[in-house]
Amino acid sequence: MSSSVFATERRIKLGIWGLGRGSSFLRSLASLNIDVVAGCDYHENMRQGFLKNCPDAFVTDNEDEFLASDIDAVLVATYCPDHGKHAVKALEAGKHVLSEVMAFMTPAEGVALVETVERTGLVYNMTENYPFSLPNLYLAKLWKEGLFGELSYAEYEYVHGVGRCFTNPDGTPLEPGNRVHHWRGWLNYHYYCSHSLGPVMVITGLRPTQVVSLLPEVENYGVIKGEGYHKDGFLPGLGAFAPSLVKMSNGGVVRNLMGGTTADSHNQRLYGTKASAELHPLRVKVGATGSAMHINLKPEWESLGDLGTMAASTGHGGGDFWVIYYFARQILTGEPAPWDVYSSADVTLTGIQALRSATQGGVALEVPDFRDPAVRDRYRNDNWVQKHHDTYNIFPKDQDITITGNFSSVGAKLNPAVTRVRKVLDSMKVFKLATAEDKVAIINIVKELRDDLPQVVEIYREARKIVDAYPESQGGRALRELLEDVGAEERVMLGDKFVAELNEWLIAR
């Protein structure tokens, strides 16, 4: 695709810092006047994978060498808690920055980021992509046209189970294997609030001003956890719900829900004073009253012209294309992007303050506006951060590494195995009430588990070895929960008797 998208021949030399998530943007770049010329990651397999797609690029595991290379801009896609400090370092090196979410980890880091952007005059954008799905883009268009009136209330969700984190995001076992993922193994979901709150902000043009939250203390089975919030102060990670109520700058309220539990959901409901909308599927209710007409809508990418056609084939429902487009546009033309440093701070601070509210028993807290230097001064030294366990020390110091070193690889196999077992046993319980189509699907998964049971039994045995060796360790407790509470270990380990039970059930169907 040509560079005529921006009617200029100027090219942007981009370096990608963090080659896992960062490399997923590659297909969106060339058509937007961006050439990927450098990459940085301390994982060798990530560097090698990057070079397969960008064979002429400079690649290194040294961030200083990377930032000293001939690049104009940096895509920061490193570990989530490091985004703020890495963005500042890239800006100080004279590079424009496109940062993955969240923008920073503490309010003090946010102040430093905002003031570095202001001082350098460089472009900073965040890659929050959910507002730029086709339905949300269309809702934003209708909102600007006045269809909805004022925001009165909204409910947006990003409930997505990623809480056990036994491996790297690409599925490879951790090295060494006696740990869980560096940050996914403890991060609270409030920090990751932009996929749900972000669309409301972009659609309506409003910013959050206040947030309140209570702390759900029930975490999903099999996640690494402390002895309990009230005992040791550790806060739940990605394996728990994280709800909050957010007041917006017009006085409307948003129920913002994140979490990693037993049901992924991305429900969205938007209430204006004149009309309302909900996803999925996209439909609007018009007539300014609750009993008015529902209209189902089906927007098409083609309606957005060539840009829509380009976006249609990219990741996250087209959202990955748009965040790159806005970033390149701002560098090349100066036209502001939706996620500048201030709006990025707004949404990031909402998550931080929501978690802080929860630890204070549900006290309503302000979402500070870092556009105001006087407000920034109040948070300049605010380094509050979630208390969390050490993901690198989930077994005793005197552990036998020949046993615990298998934790990551065993956990990676056990997780889908217990999911299969739980899915089969629970589906059998509700079989009589299922639709004909679902009954066929249930019968098939029962047959599959029956046929694969020897492999499942072996996985259970490997996990039990670790549990029996270190039953009271954080790692041992996580595997035990999966075996005993989710995986119905006693029934699975009966082997042939369990197979006979499944066959008897199948015959009776």
C-alpha positions as CSV (number, residue, x, y, z in Angstrom):
1,M,0.0,0.0,0.0
2,S,1.3,3.5,-0.9
3,S,2.2,6.4,1.4
4,S,-0.6,8.4,-0.1
5,V,-2.6,7.9,3.1
6,F,-1.0,11.1,4.4
7,A,-0.1,12.7,1.0
8,T,3.5,12.9,2.0
9,E,6.7,10.9,1.1
10,R,8.1,11.4,4.6
11,R,8.7,8.1,6.4
12,I,8.8,7.4,10.2
13,K,11.6,5.1,11.4
14,L,10.1,3.1,14.2
15,G,11.8,0.9,16.9
16,I,9.7,-1.7,18.8
17,W,10.6,-2.2,22.4
18,G,9.0,-5.4,23.5
19,L,8.7,-7.8,20.6
20,G,5.8,-9.9,21.8
21,R,2.8,-7.7,21.7
22,G,4.9,-5.1,19.8
23,S,5.3,-7.4,16.8
24,S,1.5,-7.8,16.4
25,F,1.4,-4.3,14.9
26,L,3.7,-5.1,12.0
27,R,1.0,-5.6,9.4
28,S,-0.5,-2.2,10.1
29,L,2.6,-0.1,9.7
30,A,3.9,0.0,6.1
31,S,0.8,1.6,4.7
32,L,1.0,4.4,7.3
33,N,4.4,5.8,6.3
34,I,6.2,3.7,9.1
35,D,9.3,1.6,8.6
36,V,10.3,-0.8,11.4
37,V,14.1,-0.5,11.6
38,A,14.9,-1.7,15.1
39,G,13.7,-4.0,17.9
40,C,14.6,-4.6,21.5
41,D,13.7,-7.6,23.8
42,Y,15.7,-9.6,26.3
43,H,14.0,-12.8,25.2
44,E,16.1,-14.5,22.5
45,N,13.1,-16.3,20.9
46,M,11.3,-12.9,20.6
47,R,14.3,-11.4,18.8
48,Q,14.6,-14.3,16.4
49,G,10.8,-14.2,15.6
50,F,11.1,-10.4,15.0
51,L,14.0,-10.9,12.6
52,K,11.9,-13.3,10.5
53,N,9.5,-10.5,9.8
54,C,12.0,-7.7,9.7
55,P,15.3,-9.3,8.5
56,D,17.1,-6.0,7.9
57,A,16.2,-4.4,11.2
58,F,18.7,-3.8,14.0
59,V,17.8,-5.9,17.0
60,T,19.3,-6.0,20.5
61,D,18.6,-6.9,24.1
62,N,20.3,-3.7,25.2
63,E,17.8,-0.8,25.7
64,D,20.5,1.9,25.6
65,E,21.9,0.6,22.2
66,F,18.3,0.4,21.0
67,L,17.5,4.0,21.9
68,A,20.8,5.2,20.5
69,S,19.9,3.7,17.1
70,D,18.6,5.7,14.1
71,I,14.9,5.8,14.9
72,D,12.3,8.5,15.1
73,A,9.8,6.8,17.3
74,V,9.4,4.0,19.8
75,L,6.5,1.6,20.3
76,V,6.8,0.7,24.0
77,A,5.3,-2.8,24.5
78,T,7.4,-3.9,27.4
79,Y,6.2,-5.4,30.7
80,C,3.0,-3.5,31.8
81,P,4.5,-2.0,35.0
82,D,7.5,-0.6,33.1
83,H,5.6,1.4,30.4
84,G,5.8,4.8,32.2
85,K,9.6,4.7,32.9
86,H,10.4,3.3,29.5
87,A,8.2,5.9,27.8
88,V,10.1,8.7,29.7
89,K,13.5,7.1,28.8
90,A,12.5,7.0,25.1
91,L,11.3,10.6,25.1
92,E,14.5,11.7,26.8
93,A,16.3,10.1,24.0
94,G,14.5,12.3,21.5
95,K,12.0,9.7,20.3
96,H,8.2,10.0,19.8
97,V,6.4,7.4,21.8
98,L,3.4,5.1,21.2
99,S,2.9,3.2,24.5
100,E,0.9,0.1,25.2
101,V,-1.6,0.3,28.1
102,M,-1.4,1.2,30.9
103,A,0.5,4.5,30.6
104,F,2.3,4.3,34.0
105,M,2.2,2.4,37.3
106,T,2.1,5.2,39.9
107,P,0.8,8.8,40.0
108,A,4.4,10.0,40.4
109,E,5.4,8.2,37.2
110,G,2.4,9.9,35.5
111,V,3.5,13.4,36.6
112,A,7.0,12.6,35.2
113,L,5.6,11.3,31.9
114,V,3.3,14.3,31.4
115,E,6.0,16.8,32.1
116,T,8.5,15.0,29.9
117,V,6.1,15.2,27.0
118,E,5.5,18.9,27.7
119,R,9.2,19.7,28.0
120,T,10.3,17.7,24.9
121,G,7.4,18.7,22.6
122,L,7.4,15.1,21.3
123,V,4.4,13.1,20.4
124,Y,3.0,10.7,23.0
125,N,0.1,8.4,22.2
126,M,-1.3,5.3,23.9
127,T,-2.5,2.2,22.0
128,E,-5.9,1.9,23.6
129,N,-7.7,0.2,20.7
130,Y,-11.1,-0.8,22.0
131,P,-12.8,2.5,21.2
132,F,-11.9,1.9,17.5
133,S,-13.8,-1.2,16.8
134,L,-16.3,-0.6,14.1
135,P,-19.4,-0.5,16.4
136,N,-17.7,2.0,18.7
137,L,-16.5,4.2,15.9
138,Y,-20.0,4.3,14.6
139,L,-21.4,5.1,18.1
140,A,-18.9,8.0,18.3
141,K,-20.1,9.3,15.0
142,L,-23.8,9.2,16.1
143,W,-22.8,10.8,19.4
144,K,-21.2,13.7,17.7
145,E,-24.3,14.1,15.6
146,G,-26.3,14.5,18.8
147,L,-28.4,11.4,18.6
148,F,-27.8,10.4,22.2
149,G,-28.0,13.7,24.0
150,E,-26.1,13.8,27.3
151,L,-24.5,10.7,28.9
152,S,-26.5,9.7,31.9
153,Y,-25.1,6.2,32.5
154,A,-23.0,3.5,30.9
155,E,-21.9,-0.1,31.6
156,Y,-18.8,-1.3,29.9
157,E,-17.0,-4.5,30.6
158,Y,-13.6,-6.2,29.9
159,V,-13.9,-9.5,31.6
160,H,-11.2,-11.7,30.2
161,G,-9.6,-14.7,32.0
162,V,-5.8,-14.4,32.0
163,G,-5.2,-14.9,35.7
164,R,-3.1,-18.1,36.1
165,C,-0.1,-17.0,34.1
166,F,2.0,-20.2,34.3
167,T,3.8,-19.3,31.1
168,N,4.9,-16.4,28.9
169,P,2.1,-14.9,26.9
170,D,3.2,-16.8,23.8
171,G,2.7,-20.1,25.7
172,T,6.4,-20.9,26.2
173,P,7.3,-22.1,29.8
174,L,9.0,-19.6,32.0
175,E,12.7,-20.0,32.7
176,P,13.5,-21.0,35.4
177,G,10.2,-22.8,35.7
178,N,9.6,-22.4,39.5
179,R,7.7,-19.1,39.2
180,V,4.7,-17.4,37.6
181,H,4.7,-14.6,35.1
182,H,6.6,-11.4,36.2
183,W,3.6,-9.1,36.3
184,R,0.6,-11.1,35.0
185,G,1.0,-13.2,38.1
186,W,0.0,-10.4,40.4
187,L,-1.4,-7.3,38.7
188,N,-4.9,-6.2,39.8
189,Y,-7.4,-5.8,37.0
190,H,-8.2,-2.2,38.0
191,Y,-4.9,-1.2,36.4
192,Y,-6.1,-2.6,33.1
193,C,-9.3,-0.5,32.9
194,S,-8.8,1.3,29.6
195,H,-10.5,-1.4,27.4
196,S,-13.8,-0.8,29.2
197,L,-13.6,2.9,30.2
198,G,-11.7,4.0,27.1
199,P,-14.6,3.5,24.6
200,V,-16.9,5.6,26.8
201,M,-14.3,8.4,26.9
202,V,-13.7,8.5,23.2
203,I,-17.4,8.1,22.2
204,T,-18.6,10.9,24.5
205,G,-15.5,13.1,24.7
206,L,-15.8,13.2,28.5
207,R,-13.1,12.6,31.1
208,P,-13.4,10.7,34.4
209,T,-13.4,12.9,37.5
210,Q,-14.2,10.6,40.5
211,V,-14.1,6.9,41.2
212,V,-15.3,4.5,43.9
213,S,-14.8,0.8,44.3
214,L,-15.2,-2.1,46.7
215,L,-12.7,-5.0,46.8
216,P,-14.0,-8.4,45.8
217,E,-11.7,-10.8,47.7
218,V,-12.8,-14.0,46.0
219,E,-10.3,-15.1,43.4
220,N,-10.6,-17.8,40.8
221,Y,-9.2,-21.2,41.4
222,G,-5.5,-21.9,40.7
223,V,-4.2,-18.3,40.7
224,I,-1.2,-17.4,42.9
225,K,-2.4,-15.6,46.0
226,G,-1.4,-14.7,49.5
227,E,-3.0,-15.9,52.6
228,G,-5.9,-13.4,52.2
229,Y,-6.3,-9.7,51.8
230,H,-7.1,-9.0,55.4
231,K,-4.2,-11.1,56.7
232,D,-1.2,-9.9,54.7
233,G,-2.4,-7.0,52.7
234,F,-1.9,-8.7,49.3
235,L,-4.5,-7.5,46.7
236,P,-6.2,-9.9,44.2
237,G,-4.6,-10.2,40.8
238,L,-6.0,-10.9,37.4
239,G,-8.0,-13.8,38.7
240,A,-10.7,-11.7,40.3
241,F,-13.3,-9.1,39.5
242,A,-12.5,-5.4,39.6
243,P,-15.7,-3.3,39.5
244,S,-15.9,0.5,39.9
245,L,-18.3,3.4,39.5
246,V,-16.8,6.3,37.7
247,K,-18.3,9.8,37.6
248,M,-17.7,11.6,34.3
249,S,-17.1,15.3,33.7
250,N,-20.7,16.0,32.8
251,G,-22.0,14.3,35.9
252,G,-23.0,11.0,34.3
253,V,-21.9,7.7,35.8
254,V,-20.1,4.6,34.3
255,R,-20.1,1.1,35.8
256,N,-16.6,0.0,34.8
257,L,-16.1,-3.8,35.1
258,M,-12.9,-5.7,34.6
259,G,-11.9,-9.2,35.7
260,G,-10.7,-12.7,35.0
261,T,-13.2,-15.2,36.2
262,T,-15.5,-18.0,34.9
263,A,-17.1,-16.1,32.0
264,D,-15.5,-13.7,29.6
265,S,-17.8,-10.9,28.6
266,H,-17.5,-7.6,26.8
267,N,-21.0,-6.3,27.2
268,Q,-21.5,-2.6,26.6
269,R,-24.5,-0.4,27.3
270,L,-24.7,3.3,26.8
271,Y,-27.5,5.5,28.0
272,G,-28.0,9.0,26.8
273,T,-30.8,11.4,27.6
274,K,-32.3,11.1,24.0
275,A,-31.3,7.5,23.0
276,S,-29.4,4.5,24.1
277,A,-27.2,1.7,22.6
278,E,-25.9,-1.7,23.5
279,L,-23.4,-4.2,22.2
280,H,-23.2,-7.1,21.1
281,P,-24.9,-7.0,18.6
282,L,-25.1,-3.3,18.0
283,R,-28.5,-1.8,18.4
284,V,-29.9,1.6,19.4
285,K,-33.2,2.5,21.1
286,V,-34.6,5.8,19.9
287,G,-37.5,8.0,21.0
288,A,-36.2,9.3,24.4
289,T,-38.2,6.8,26.4
290,G,-37.7,3.2,27.7
291,S,-40.5,1.7,25.6
292,A,-39.3,3.2,22.3
293,M,-38.1,1.5,19.2
294,H,-35.1,-0.9,19.0
295,I,-33.2,-0.7,15.8
296,N,-30.5,-3.2,15.0
297,L,-27.5,-1.7,13.2
298,K,-24.9,-3.3,11.0
299,P,-22.1,-0.7,10.1
300,E,-19.6,-1.7,7.4
301,W,-15.9,-0.9,7.2
302,E,-16.4,0.2,3.6
303,S,-18.4,3.1,4.8
304,L,-15.1,4.6,6.2
305,G,-13.5,4.5,2.8
306,D,-10.0,3.2,2.1
307,L,-9.0,3.6,5.8
308,G,-11.9,1.3,6.8
309,T,-10.8,-1.3,4.3
310,M,-7.3,-1.2,5.7
311,A,-8.5,-1.5,9.3
312,A,-10.8,-4.4,8.6
313,S,-8.1,-7.0,8.4
314,T,-6.0,-5.9,11.4
315,G,-6.1,-7.0,15.0
316,H,-8.6,-6.2,17.8
317,G,-11.4,-5.5,15.4
318,G,-9.5,-2.9,13.5
319,G,-8.4,-1.0,16.6
320,D,-4.7,-1.8,16.1
321,F,-4.8,0.0,12.8
322,W,-6.4,3.1,14.1
323,V,-4.0,3.7,17.0
324,I,-1.1,3.4,14.6
325,Y,-2.9,5.7,12.1
326,Y,-3.5,8.4,14.7
327,F,0.1,8.3,16.0
328,A,1.6,8.6,12.5
329,R,-0.9,11.3,11.6
330,Q,0.1,13.4,14.6
331,I,3.8,13.1,13.8
332,L,3.3,13.8,10.1
333,T,0.6,16.5,10.2
334,G,0.4,17.7,13.8
335,E,-3.3,16.8,14.1
336,P,-3.9,15.6,17.7
337,A,-4.7,11.9,18.4
338,P,-7.5,10.7,20.7
339,W,-5.0,9.2,23.2
340,D,-2.6,12.0,24.0
341,V,-0.6,12.0,27.3
342,Y,-3.5,13.8,29.2
343,S,-6.3,11.4,28.2
344,S,-3.9,8.5,28.7
345,A,-3.2,9.8,32.2
346,D,-7.0,10.2,32.9
347,V,-7.8,6.6,32.2
348,T,-4.7,5.2,33.9
349,L,-5.3,7.2,37.0
350,T,-8.9,6.0,37.1
351,G,-7.7,2.4,37.6
352,I,-5.1,3.4,40.2
353,Q,-7.5,5.4,42.2
354,A,-10.2,2.7,41.9
355,L,-7.9,0.2,43.5
356,R,-6.8,2.7,46.1
357,S,-10.5,3.3,46.8
358,A,-11.1,-0.4,47.3
359,T,-8.3,-0.6,49.8
360,Q,-9.9,2.2,51.8
361,G,-13.3,0.5,52.1
362,G,-15.0,2.2,49.2
363,V,-14.1,5.9,49.7
364,A,-14.8,8.0,46.6
365,L,-11.5,9.5,45.3
366,E,-10.8,12.1,42.7
367,V,-9.3,11.3,39.3
368,P,-6.7,14.1,39.1
369,D,-6.5,16.1,36.0
370,F,-2.8,16.2,35.1
371,R,-3.4,19.0,32.6
372,D,-3.2,21.3,35.7
373,P,0.4,21.8,37.1
374,A,-1.1,22.6,40.5
375,V,-2.9,19.3,40.5
376,R,0.3,17.5,39.4
377,D,2.2,19.0,42.4
378,R,-0.1,17.1,44.8
379,Y,0.8,13.8,43.2
380,R,4.5,14.5,42.3
381,N,5.8,12.2,45.1
382,D,2.8,9.8,45.2
383,N,4.3,6.3,44.6
384,W,1.4,4.3,45.9
385,V,1.3,0.9,44.2
386,Q,-0.6,-2.4,44.7
387,K,1.0,-4.6,47.3
388,H,1.7,-8.0,45.8
389,H,3.5,-11.2,46.4
390,D,6.9,-12.1,44.8
391,T,6.1,-14.1,41.7
392,Y,9.7,-15.4,41.6
393,N,9.5,-16.9,45.1
394,I,6.4,-19.1,45.2
395,F,8.2,-22.1,46.7
396,P,10.4,-22.3,49.9
397,K,14.0,-21.2,49.7
398,D,15.3,-24.8,50.3
399,Q,13.1,-26.2,47.4
400,D,14.2,-29.1,45.3
401,I,14.5,-27.5,41.9
402,T,14.3,-30.8,40.2
403,I,10.6,-30.8,41.4
404,T,9.7,-27.2,41.4
405,G,11.5,-26.4,38.1
406,N,8.7,-28.2,36.3
407,F,6.0,-25.9,37.8
408,S,5.6,-23.6,34.8
409,S,5.4,-26.4,32.2
410,V,3.2,-28.6,34.4
411,G,0.8,-25.7,35.1
412,A,0.6,-24.9,31.4
413,K,-0.6,-28.4,30.7
414,L,-2.8,-28.8,33.8
415,N,-4.7,-25.6,33.1
416,P,-6.4,-26.8,29.9
417,A,-6.7,-30.3,31.2
418,V,-8.8,-29.3,34.2
419,T,-10.8,-27.0,32.0
420,R,-11.7,-30.0,29.8
421,V,-12.6,-32.1,32.8
422,R,-14.7,-29.4,34.4
423,K,-16.4,-28.6,31.1
424,V,-17.4,-32.3,30.6
425,L,-18.7,-32.9,34.1
426,D,-20.7,-29.7,34.3
427,S,-22.1,-30.1,30.8
428,M,-23.3,-33.6,31.8
429,K,-25.2,-32.1,34.7
430,V,-27.2,-29.8,32.5
431,F,-27.5,-32.0,29.4
432,K,-31.2,-32.6,29.8
433,L,-32.0,-28.9,29.5
434,A,-29.6,-28.2,26.6
435,T,-30.7,-27.5,23.1
436,A,-30.3,-30.2,20.5
437,E,-27.3,-28.5,19.0
438,D,-25.6,-28.2,22.4
439,K,-26.4,-31.8,23.2
440,V,-24.4,-32.9,20.2
441,A,-21.5,-30.7,21.3
442,I,-21.6,-32.1,24.9
443,I,-21.6,-35.7,23.6
444,N,-18.6,-34.9,21.5
445,I,-16.5,-33.4,24.3
446,V,-17.4,-36.4,26.6
447,K,-16.1,-38.7,23.9
448,E,-12.9,-36.7,23.4
449,L,-12.1,-36.7,27.1
450,R,-12.8,-40.4,27.3
451,D,-10.4,-41.1,24.5
452,D,-7.7,-38.7,25.8
453,L,-8.0,-39.7,29.5
454,P,-4.6,-41.5,29.7
455,Q,-2.8,-38.3,28.8
456,V,-4.9,-36.3,31.2
457,V,-4.1,-38.8,34.0
458,E,-0.4,-38.3,33.4
459,I,-0.7,-34.5,33.6
460,Y,-2.6,-34.9,36.9
461,R,0.2,-37.1,38.3
462,E,2.9,-34.6,37.4
463,A,1.0,-31.8,39.2
464,R,0.3,-34.0,42.2
465,K,4.1,-34.6,42.6
466,I,4.7,-30.9,43.1
467,V,1.6,-30.5,45.3
468,D,2.7,-33.3,47.6
469,A,6.3,-32.0,47.9
470,Y,5.2,-28.4,48.7
471,P,1.6,-28.5,49.8
472,E,1.6,-25.1,51.7
473,S,3.6,-23.1,49.2
474,Q,1.9,-20.6,46.9
475,G,2.7,-22.7,43.9
476,G,1.5,-25.9,45.5
477,R,-1.8,-24.4,46.7
478,A,-2.5,-23.1,43.2
479,L,-2.0,-26.5,41.6
480,R,-4.0,-28.2,44.4
481,E,-6.9,-25.9,43.8
482,L,-6.9,-26.9,40.1
483,L,-6.6,-30.6,40.9
484,E,-9.1,-30.9,43.7
485,D,-11.6,-28.0,43.4
486,V,-11.7,-27.7,39.6
487,G,-10.3,-30.9,38.1
488,A,-12.2,-33.6,40.1
489,E,-8.9,-35.4,40.7
490,E,-10.4,-38.4,42.5
491,R,-12.7,-39.3,39.6
492,V,-10.0,-38.7,36.9
493,M,-7.4,-40.8,38.7
494,L,-9.8,-43.8,38.7
495,G,-8.7,-44.2,35.1
496,D,-10.6,-47.1,33.5
497,K,-13.4,-46.8,36.0
498,F,-13.9,-43.1,35.0
499,V,-13.8,-44.2,31.3
500,A,-16.5,-46.8,32.1
501,E,-18.6,-44.1,33.8
502,L,-18.3,-41.8,30.7
503,N,-19.2,-44.7,28.4
504,E,-22.3,-45.6,30.5
505,W,-23.4,-42.0,30.3
506,L,-22.9,-42.0,26.5
507,I,-24.9,-45.2,26.1
508,A,-27.8,-43.7,28.1
509,R,-28.1,-40.8,25.7
